[in-house]
Amino acid sequence: MVAVKRTVFFVVSSIIIVLLVKWGFDGFEVFTKIYPASELIDEATGRVIVQTKSSYKLGLDMVFVIAIGLSALGFIVINFFKIYYASKED
């Protein structure tokens, strides 16, 4: 059971560290910024020409939301294994 707890902690903390590093590379934004795609419409042919693709800059708000979600998922996995191992001991 200790191995499961350590594994879950390692995976969750590693993902959170990767998110923080990506946040740093995106420019330390506090809030996530979403940039929609810019398009041109050719009036003669009616075709749509995409100039830039949609993108985003990861903000600290999304890092916290994802970290809280991962932590909750880690608690669920650990409790699942506690229940699973408790039923195996009977």
Number of C-alpha atoms within 10 A of each C-alpha: 10 8 8 13 16 12 14 19 15 12 13 19 15 12 14 19 14 13 20 19 12 16 20 14 12 14 11 16 15 14 13 17 12 12 12 11 11 11 12 11 11 10 8 6 7 9 10 11 11 12 10 11 10 11 11 11 18 23 22 18 13 15 21 14 11 15 19 13 13 18 17 13 14 18 15 12 15 20 13 12 15 15 11 11 12 10 9 8 6 5
